[in-house]
Amino acid sequence: MINLHAKFANSLPEFFGKNSIIAGRLSNRYSFTGVATVKLTIPQTVPLTDYRRSGTNRYGDPQEIQDTVQELTLSRDRSFALTVDKGNNTEQGMMKSAGRILRLQMQQRCIPESDKYTMERLAMLGGSIVAITSAPTKTTIADLVSDGTAALDDAEVPEQNRTLYVTPDIYKLLKHSPLYVDNNTLGRRAVLKGQVGEYDNMPVIKVSAKRFPENVFFLIVHKDAACAPQTISETKLHKDPPGISGNLMEGRFRYDCFVFEPTACGIYVAVNAAAGHGTVCRAPAVDAKTGVITPEEGDSAWYTTDGSDPRYSASAQSGTTPEVKAGDTVRAYSKKAGAFPSPVVTVTVAGAATA
């Protein structure tokens, strides 16, 4: 048995970079090497208060800073098994053939699948998911994209490291905008596969329908809003295994995509919500006196009471009657199968406890 992962490890990142539309455009801050779960501790800051010129607590009543936790656990654990031609009867020839097959497996199967999954996760977990009820046109696409950049601007997301992902149909419209600059005009070639130019200082990545999330017109994604770890755990070549006349290659491919709670506002998703297409759930109602949550019929409500965002927090619970007391903060959103999740509603409970 030959461990191909060890022999070809140095070239695997090159496969990702040359063929993936995602590689290099999301955060690489966290390493999943040797682990399946990374826990992020997110401090919850306290509000400002007026300075008092007399008394003992002139800076206000001290509040112990609280932490919330977001768990990032690799959920995609994929594998493949295929045979290598028996005709490669020398070790050198066999290794060359094995390397070529591994490269093809990465290019044609592993990378397209992980890219599609990553795009779908970004679309479902974006901080701003907006329903667009009319198909964009040459005259409206600029304003629609500008609405997205304005949402990021309002959230104080840095302008650098934003990327605009579009479908081929949206690209046809976008390239007529005076804000669009193609690669030839920029005087350089695309750095990563899929980049066709820039729009409003953002790299434009044209994504095929096979990799783009369904019922989405475009996404604006800041690099630090998410990560997409990918790793080949092992790739082995077995010489003449029992029952096979030839050589058997087996591989294990692990990947996932995570949106970070503190920077989720760096993702804007324009959903095709025209009749017969996508649906964005409506935000649930939260009673300010009791904290009781009322979602739309058919939706399920998820909430937190520790100040964290229920879309990403490890403490999120499903239900409609959180146990709260006056002064607690309920954050809730709705979701259902086949639909995009709602915005998050934040309410500070003013009434009696429901517990």
DRENDO-1510 file (C-alpha; in Angstrom, 1 decimal, always signed):
<recs>
REC; n; res; u; v; w
REC; 1; MET; +0.0; +0.0; +0.0 .
REC; 2; ILE; +1.3; +3.5; -0.9 .
REC; 3; ASN; +0.2; +6.6; +0.9 .
REC; 4; LEU; -0.4; +9.1; -2.0 .
REC; 5; HIS; -1.4; +11.8; +0.4 .
REC; 6; ALA; +2.2; +12.0; +1.8 .
REC; 7; LYS; +3.7; +11.9; -1.7 .
REC; 8; PHE; +1.4; +14.6; -3.3 .
REC; 9; ALA; +0.7; +16.7; -0.2 .
REC; 10; ASN; +2.7; +19.7; -1.5 .
REC; 11; SER; +0.7; +19.9; -4.7 .
REC; 12; LEU; -2.8; +19.6; -3.2 .
REC; 13; PRO; -3.1; +23.4; -2.4 .
REC; 14; GLU; -2.3; +24.1; -6.0 .
REC; 15; PHE; -5.3; +22.0; -7.1 .
REC; 16; PHE; -7.6; +24.1; -4.9 .
REC; 17; GLY; -6.2; +27.4; -6.0 .
REC; 18; LYS; -6.3; +26.7; -9.8 .
REC; 19; ASN; -9.8; +25.3; -9.9 .
REC; 20; SER; -11.8; +26.6; -7.0 .
REC; 21; ILE; -13.7; +29.9; -7.2 .
REC; 22; ILE; -13.6; +30.1; -3.4 .
REC; 23; ALA; -9.9; +29.3; -2.6 .
REC; 24; GLY; -8.1; +32.4; -1.3 .
REC; 25; ARG; -11.2; +34.6; -1.0 .
REC; 26; LEU; -12.3; +33.6; +2.5 .
REC; 27; SER; -10.6; +33.7; +5.8 .
REC; 28; ASN; -7.7; +31.3; +6.7 .
REC; 29; ARG; -7.5; +32.5; +10.3 .
REC; 30; TYR; -8.4; +29.1; +11.8 .
REC; 31; SER; -6.7; +25.8; +11.2 .
REC; 32; PHE; -8.5; +22.5; +11.3 .
REC; 33; THR; -5.4; +20.4; +10.9 .
REC; 34; GLY; -5.7; +17.4; +13.1 .
REC; 35; VAL; -9.1; +18.5; +14.6 .
REC; 36; ALA; -12.7; +18.4; +13.5 .
REC; 37; THR; -14.0; +21.2; +15.8 .
REC; 38; VAL; -12.8; +24.7; +16.5 .
REC; 39; LYS; -14.6; +26.8; +19.2 .
REC; 40; LEU; -14.7; +30.5; +19.0 .
REC; 41; THR; -15.2; +32.5; +22.2 .
REC; 42; ILE; -17.0; +35.8; +21.4 .
REC; 43; PRO; -16.9; +38.5; +24.1 .
REC; 44; GLN; -20.2; +40.4; +24.6 .
REC; 45; THR; -19.4; +44.1; +25.2 .
REC; 46; VAL; -21.4; +46.4; +27.5 .
REC; 47; PRO; -23.3; +49.5; +26.5 .
REC; 48; LEU; -21.9; +53.0; +27.3 .
REC; 49; THR; -23.3; +55.1; +30.1 .
REC; 50; ASP; -23.0; +58.8; +31.1 .
REC; 51; TYR; -20.1; +59.6; +33.3 .
REC; 52; ARG; -21.2; +60.7; +36.8 .
REC; 53; ARG; -19.3; +63.6; +38.5 .
REC; 54; SER; -20.2; +62.4; +42.0 .
REC; 55; GLY; -20.7; +59.1; +43.9 .
REC; 56; THR; -18.7; +55.9; +44.1 .
REC; 57; ASN; -19.5; +54.4; +40.6 .
REC; 58; ARG; -18.7; +57.4; +38.5 .
REC; 59; TYR; -18.1; +55.2; +35.4 .
REC; 60; GLY; -21.3; +53.3; +35.9 .
REC; 61; ASP; -22.2; +50.0; +37.5 .
REC; 62; PRO; -19.5; +47.4; +36.7 .
REC; 63; GLN; -20.8; +44.5; +34.6 .
REC; 64; GLU; -18.9; +41.3; +34.2 .
REC; 65; ILE; -18.1; +40.7; +30.6 .
REC; 66; GLN; -19.8; +37.6; +29.2 .
REC; 67; ASP; -18.7; +35.2; +26.5 .
REC; 68; THR; -20.7; +33.3; +24.0 .
REC; 69; VAL; -19.4; +30.3; +22.0 .
REC; 70; GLN; -19.7; +29.4; +18.3 .
REC; 71; GLU; -18.6; +25.9; +17.5 .
REC; 72; LEU; -17.2; +25.2; +14.0 .
REC; 73; THR; -17.4; +21.4; +13.4 .
REC; 74; LEU; -16.4; +19.9; +10.0 .
REC; 75; SER; -19.6; +18.1; +8.9 .
REC; 76; ARG; -18.6; +17.1; +5.3 .
REC; 77; ASP; -16.6; +13.9; +5.4 .
REC; 78; ARG; -16.5; +12.5; +1.9 .
REC; 79; SER; -14.6; +9.6; +0.3 .
REC; 80; PHE; -13.9; +7.9; -3.0 .
REC; 81; ALA; -12.6; +4.6; -4.3 .
REC; 82; LEU; -11.5; +3.8; -7.8 .
REC; 83; THR; -9.1; +1.5; -9.6 .
REC; 84; VAL; -5.8; +2.4; -11.3 .
REC; 85; ASP; -5.0; +0.8; -14.6 .
REC; 86; LYS; -3.1; -2.5; -14.2 .
REC; 87; GLY; -1.0; -1.5; -17.3 .
REC; 88; ASN; +1.1; +0.7; -15.1 .
REC; 89; ASN; +3.3; -2.2; -14.1 .
REC; 90; THR; +6.3; -0.2; -12.9 .
REC; 91; GLU; +6.3; +1.8; -9.7 .
REC; 92; GLN; +7.2; +5.0; -11.5 .
REC; 93; GLY; +4.5; +4.5; -14.1 .
REC; 94; MET; +2.0; +3.6; -11.5 .
REC; 95; MET; +2.7; +6.7; -9.5 .
REC; 96; LYS; +2.4; +9.0; -12.5 .
REC; 97; SER; -0.9; +7.5; -13.3 .
REC; 98; ALA; -2.1; +7.7; -9.7 .
REC; 99; GLY; -1.1; +11.4; -9.6 .
REC; 100; ARG; -3.0; +12.1; -12.7 .
REC; 101; ILE; -6.1; +10.3; -11.5 .
REC; 102; LEU; -5.9; +12.1; -8.1 .
REC; 103; ARG; -5.7; +15.5; -9.9 .
REC; 104; LEU; -8.7; +14.6; -12.1 .
REC; 105; GLN; -10.6; +13.4; -9.0 .
REC; 106; MET; -9.9; +16.8; -7.3 .
REC; 107; GLN; -10.7; +18.9; -10.4 .
REC; 108; GLN; -13.9; +17.1; -11.5 .
REC; 109; ARG; -15.4; +15.9; -8.3 .
REC; 110; CYS; -14.0; +17.2; -5.0 .
REC; 111; ILE; -13.5; +20.9; -5.8 .
REC; 112; PRO; -16.8; +21.5; -7.7 .
REC; 113; GLU; -18.8; +19.8; -4.9 .
REC; 114; SER; -17.1; +21.8; -2.1 .
REC; 115; ASP; -17.5; +25.0; -4.0 .
REC; 116; LYS; -21.2; +24.5; -4.5 .
REC; 117; TYR; -21.6; +23.5; -0.8 .
REC; 118; THR; -19.7; +26.6; +0.3 .
REC; 119; MET; -21.8; +29.0; -1.9 .
REC; 120; GLU; -25.0; +27.4; -0.6 .
REC; 121; ARG; -23.8; +27.9; +3.0 .
REC; 122; LEU; -22.8; +31.5; +2.4 .
REC; 123; ALA; -26.3; +32.1; +0.9 .
REC; 124; MET; -28.2; +30.5; +3.8 .
REC; 125; LEU; -26.1; +31.9; +6.6 .
REC; 126; GLY; -25.4; +35.4; +5.3 .
REC; 127; GLY; -26.0; +38.3; +7.7 .
REC; 128; SER; -28.3; +40.1; +5.2 .
REC; 129; ILE; -30.6; +38.0; +3.1 .
REC; 130; VAL; -32.9; +40.2; +1.0 .
REC; 131; ALA; -35.8; +39.1; -1.2 .
REC; 132; ILE; -35.8; +40.6; -4.7 .
REC; 133; THR; -39.3; +40.2; -6.2 .
REC; 134; SER; -38.5; +41.4; -9.7 .
REC; 135; ALA; -35.8; +40.0; -12.0 .
REC; 136; PRO; -32.9; +42.5; -12.4 .
REC; 137; THR; -32.5; +44.4; -15.7 .
REC; 138; LYS; -29.7; +46.4; -17.3 .
REC; 139; THR; -31.2; +49.5; -15.7 .
REC; 140; THR; -31.9; +48.1; -12.2 .
REC; 141; ILE; -28.9; +45.8; -11.6 .
REC; 142; ALA; -26.6; +48.7; -10.6 .
REC; 143; ASP; -29.0; +49.9; -7.9 .
REC; 144; LEU; -29.6; +46.4; -6.6 .
REC; 145; VAL; -25.8; +45.8; -6.2 .
REC; 146; SER; -25.5; +49.2; -4.6 .
REC; 147; ASP; -28.2; +48.3; -2.1 .
REC; 148; GLY; -25.9; +45.4; -1.1 .
REC; 149; THR; -22.8; +47.6; -0.8 .
REC; 150; ALA; -24.8; +50.1; +1.2 .
REC; 151; ALA; -25.9; +47.4; +3.6 .
REC; 152; LEU; -22.2; +46.5; +4.2 .
REC; 153; ASP; -21.3; +50.2; +4.5 .
REC; 154; ASP; -24.0; +50.7; +7.2 .
REC; 155; ALA; -22.6; +47.7; +9.1 .
REC; 156; GLU; -19.1; +49.3; +8.8 .
REC; 157; VAL; -17.7; +46.4; +6.9 .
REC; 158; PRO; -14.3; +47.4; +5.4 .
REC; 159; GLU; -14.4; +48.1; +1.6 .
REC; 160; GLN; -11.3; +46.1; +1.0 .
REC; 161; ASN; -11.6; +42.3; +0.5 .
REC; 162; ARG; -15.2; +42.4; -0.7 .
REC; 163; THR; -16.0; +40.0; -3.6 .
REC; 164; LEU; -19.1; +40.1; -5.8 .
REC; 165; TYR; -20.3; +36.6; -6.9 .
REC; 166; VAL; -22.7; +36.6; -9.8 .
REC; 167; THR; -24.5; +34.1; -12.1 .
REC; 168; PRO; -23.7; +34.3; -15.9 .
REC; 169; ASP; -27.1; +35.9; -16.5 .
REC; 170; ILE; -26.5; +38.7; -13.9 .
REC; 171; TYR; -23.0; +39.2; -15.4 .
REC; 172; LYS; -24.6; +39.9; -18.8 .
REC; 173; LEU; -26.5; +42.8; -17.2 .
REC; 174; LEU; -23.7; +44.0; -14.9 .
REC; 175; LYS; -21.1; +44.4; -17.6 .
REC; 176; HIS; -23.2; +47.2; -19.2 .
REC; 177; SER; -22.9; +49.3; -16.0 .
REC; 178; PRO; -20.4; +52.2; -16.1 .
REC; 179; LEU; -19.0; +51.0; -12.8 .
REC; 180; TYR; -18.0; +47.7; -14.3 .
REC; 181; VAL; -14.3; +47.3; -15.4 .
REC; 182; ASP; -13.2; +44.2; -17.3 .
REC; 183; ASN; -9.9; +42.5; -17.0 .
REC; 184; ASN; -8.6; +43.9; -20.2 .
REC; 185; THR; -9.2; +47.4; -19.1 .
REC; 186; LEU; -7.5; +46.7; -15.8 .
REC; 187; GLY; -4.5; +45.5; -17.7 .
REC; 188; ARG; -4.1; +42.2; -15.9 .
REC; 189; ARG; -5.4; +38.7; -16.0 .
REC; 190; ALA; -7.7; +37.2; -13.4 .
REC; 191; VAL; -5.9; +36.1; -10.2 .
REC; 192; LEU; -8.3; +33.3; -9.5 .
REC; 193; LYS; -10.4; +31.3; -11.8 .
REC; 194; GLY; -13.8; +32.9; -12.4 .
REC; 195; GLN; -12.8; +36.6; -12.0 .
REC; 196; VAL; -14.0; +38.5; -15.0 .
REC; 197; GLY; -13.4; +42.1; -13.8 .
REC; 198; GLU; -14.3; +44.6; -11.1 .
REC; 199; TYR; -17.4; +46.4; -10.1 .
REC; 200; ASP; -17.4; +49.3; -7.6 .
REC; 201; ASN; -13.8; +48.2; -6.6 .
REC; 202; MET; -15.0; +44.6; -5.9 .
REC; 203; PRO; -13.6; +41.6; -7.8 .
REC; 204; VAL; -16.4; +40.1; -9.9 .
REC; 205; ILE; -16.5; +36.3; -9.9 .
REC; 206; LYS; -18.7; +34.7; -12.5 .
REC; 207; VAL; -20.0; +31.4; -11.1 .
REC; 208; SER; -21.5; +28.6; -13.2 .
REC; 209; ALA; -25.0; +27.4; -12.4 .
REC; 210; LYS; -23.5; +24.1; -11.2 .
REC; 211; ARG; -21.8; +25.8; -8.3 .
REC; 212; PHE; -24.1; +28.8; -7.6 .
REC; 213; PRO; -26.9; +28.5; -5.0 .
REC; 214; GLU; -30.3; +28.1; -6.4 .
REC; 215; ASN; -32.6; +31.1; -6.4 .
REC; 216; VAL; -29.9; +33.6; -5.7 .
REC; 217; PHE; -29.0; +36.5; -8.1 .
REC; 218; PHE; -25.7; +37.5; -6.5 .
REC; 219; LEU; -23.7; +37.6; -3.2 .
REC; 220; ILE; -21.3; +40.2; -1.8 .
REC; 221; VAL; -18.9; +38.5; +0.6 .
REC; 222; HIS; -16.2; +40.0; +2.7 .
REC; 223; LYS; -13.2; +37.8; +3.2 .
REC; 224; ASP; -13.3; +37.9; +7.0 .
REC; 225; ALA; -17.0; +36.9; +7.2 .
REC; 226; ALA; -16.4; +33.2; +6.7 .
REC; 227; CYS; -14.0; +30.4; +6.2 .
REC; 228; ALA; -14.1; +27.2; +4.1 .
REC; 229; PRO; -11.5; +24.7; +5.4 .
REC; 230; GLN; -10.7; +21.9; +3.0 .
REC; 231; THR; -8.3; +18.9; +3.5 .
REC; 232; ILE; -7.5; +15.6; +2.1 .
REC; 233; SER; -7.2; +13.3; +5.2 .
REC; 234; GLU; -5.7; +10.4; +3.3 .
REC; 235; THR; -5.3; +9.0; -0.2 .
REC; 236; LYS; -4.0; +5.5; -0.5 .
REC; 237; LEU; -3.1; +3.2; -3.4 .
REC; 238; HIS; -3.4; -0.5; -2.8 .
REC; 239; LYS; -1.4; -2.8; -5.1 .
REC; 240; ASP; -3.4; -5.8; -6.3 .
REC; 241; PRO; -5.9; -5.9; -3.5 .
REC; 242; PRO; -8.0; -9.1; -3.1 .
REC; 243; GLY; -10.8; -9.3; -5.7 .
REC; 244; ILE; -9.3; -6.6; -8.0 .
REC; 245; SER; -7.0; -7.1; -11.0 .
REC; 246; GLY; -5.1; -3.9; -10.7 .
REC; 247; ASN; -4.7; -1.2; -8.1 .
REC; 248; LEU; -7.2; +0.4; -5.9 .
REC; 249; MET; -7.1; +4.1; -4.9 .
REC; 250; GLU; -9.1; +5.3; -1.9 .
REC; 251; GLY; -9.4; +8.8; -0.6 .
REC; 252; ARG; -11.0; +10.8; +2.1 .
REC; 253; PHE; -11.9; +14.5; +1.6 .
REC; 254; ARG; -13.1; +16.7; +4.4 .
REC; 255; TYR; -14.4; +20.3; +4.1 .
REC; 256; ASP; -17.0; +22.7; +5.3 .
REC; 257; CYS; -18.0; +26.4; +5.4 .
REC; 258; PHE; -18.6; +28.5; +8.5 .
REC; 259; VAL; -19.9; +32.0; +8.8 .
REC; 260; PHE; -18.5; +33.9; +11.8 .
REC; 261; GLU; -21.1; +35.5; +14.1 .
REC; 262; PRO; -19.2; +38.8; +14.7 .
REC; 263; THR; -18.6; +39.4; +11.0 .
REC; 264; ALA; -21.7; +37.8; +9.4 .
REC; 265; CYS; -22.8; +41.3; +8.4 .
REC; 266; GLY; -20.1; +41.1; +5.7 .
REC; 267; ILE; -22.3; +38.8; +3.6 .
REC; 268; TYR; -25.2; +40.1; +1.5 .
REC; 269; VAL; -27.5; +37.7; -0.4 .
REC; 270; ALA; -29.8; +38.9; -3.1 .
REC; 271; VAL; -32.5; +36.2; -3.3 .
REC; 272; ASN; -34.6; +35.6; -6.4 .
REC; 273; ALA; -38.0; +35.8; -4.7 .
REC; 274; ALA; -40.1; +36.2; -7.8 .
REC; 275; ALA; -43.2; +34.0; -8.1 .
REC; 276; GLY; -42.2; +30.3; -8.4 .
REC; 277; HIS; -38.7; +30.9; -7.1 .
REC; 278; GLY; -37.1; +31.4; -3.7 .
REC; 279; THR; -38.7; +32.4; -0.4 .
REC; 280; VAL; -37.3; +34.3; +2.5 .
REC; 281; CYS; -38.9; +33.6; +5.9 .
REC; 282; ARG; -40.6; +36.5; +7.7 .
REC; 283; ALA; -39.1; +37.5; +11.0 .
REC; 284; PRO; -41.0; +36.2; +14.0 .
REC; 285; ALA; -42.8; +38.4; +16.5 .
REC; 286; VAL; -41.4; +38.6; +20.0 .
REC; 287; ASP; -43.6; +39.8; +22.8 .
REC; 288; ALA; -41.8; +42.5; +24.7 .
REC; 289; LYS; -43.5; +41.7; +28.0 .
REC; 290; THR; -43.1; +37.9; +28.0 .
REC; 291; GLY; -40.5; +37.0; +25.4 .
REC; 292; VAL; -43.0; +34.6; +23.7 .
REC; 293; ILE; -42.1; +34.1; +20.1 .
REC; 294; THR; -44.7; +33.8; +17.3 .
REC; 295; PRO; -43.3; +32.6; +13.9 .
REC; 296; GLU; -45.3; +32.5; +10.7 .
REC; 297; GLU; -47.3; +29.3; +10.2 .
REC; 298; GLY; -45.1; +26.5; +9.0 .
REC; 299; ASP; -41.9; +28.2; +10.3 .
REC; 300; SER; -39.8; +27.0; +13.2 .
REC; 301; ALA; -38.4; +29.6; +15.6 .
REC; 302; TRP; -34.9; +29.6; +17.1 .
REC; 303; TYR; -33.7; +31.9; +19.8 .
REC; 304; THR; -31.0; +32.8; +22.3 .
REC; 305; THR; -31.2; +34.7; +25.6 .
REC; 306; ASP; -27.5; +35.3; +26.2 .
REC; 307; GLY; -27.1; +38.1; +23.5 .
REC; 308; SER; -25.6; +35.8; +20.9 .
REC; 309; ASP; -27.0; +35.5; +17.3 .
REC; 310; PRO; -29.1; +32.3; +17.2 .
REC; 311; ARG; -28.1; +31.7; +13.6 .
REC; 312; TYR; -24.6; +30.8; +14.6 .
REC; 313; SER; -24.6; +30.4; +18.4 .
REC; 314; ALA; -24.0; +27.0; +20.2 .
REC; 315; SER; -26.6; +28.1; +22.7 .
REC; 316; ALA; -29.4; +28.5; +20.2 .
REC; 317; GLN; -32.6; +26.6; +21.0 .
REC; 318; SER; -35.8; +25.8; +19.1 .
REC; 319; GLY; -39.1; +26.8; +20.5 .
REC; 320; THR; -41.4; +29.7; +21.2 .
REC; 321; THR; -41.4; +30.2; +25.0 .
REC; 322; PRO; -37.9; +31.0; +26.3 .
REC; 323; GLU; -37.4; +31.2; +30.0 .
REC; 324; VAL; -36.7; +34.8; +30.7 .
REC; 325; LYS; -37.0; +37.6; +33.3 .
REC; 326; ALA; -37.4; +41.3; +33.0 .
REC; 327; GLY; -34.2; +42.8; +31.4 .
REC; 328; ASP; -33.3; +39.6; +29.5 .
REC; 329; THR; -32.7; +39.9; +25.7 .
REC; 330; VAL; -34.4; +37.5; +23.4 .
REC; 331; ARG; -32.9; +37.2; +19.9 .
REC; 332; ALA; -35.0; +35.0; +17.5 .
REC; 333; TYR; -35.3; +34.1; +13.8 .
REC; 334; SER; -37.4; +31.8; +11.7 .
REC; 335; LYS; -36.5; +29.1; +9.2 .
REC; 336; LYS; -38.1; +26.2; +7.3 .
REC; 337; ALA; -37.1; +23.6; +4.8 .
REC; 338; GLY; -36.7; +24.9; +1.3 .
REC; 339; ALA; -36.6; +28.6; +2.3 .
REC; 340; PHE; -34.0; +31.2; +3.3 .
REC; 341; PRO; -34.0; +32.1; +7.0 .
REC; 342; SER; -35.5; +35.3; +8.3 .
REC; 343; PRO; -33.7; +38.3; +9.8 .
REC; 344; VAL; -33.0; +38.2; +13.5 .
REC; 345; VAL; -35.4; +40.1; +15.9 .
REC; 346; THR; -33.9; +41.4; +19.1 .
REC; 347; VAL; -36.2; +42.3; +22.0 .
REC; 348; THR; -35.4; +43.2; +25.7 .
REC; 349; VAL; -38.1; +41.8; +27.9 .
REC; 350; ALA; -39.8; +44.3; +30.1 .
REC; 351; GLY; -42.4; +42.2; +31.8 .
REC; 352; ALA; -42.7; +39.3; +34.2 .
REC; 353; ALA; -40.8; +36.1; +33.8 .
REC; 354; THR; -42.3; +33.2; +31.7 .
REC; 355; ALA; -40.4; +30.6; +33.7 .
</recs>
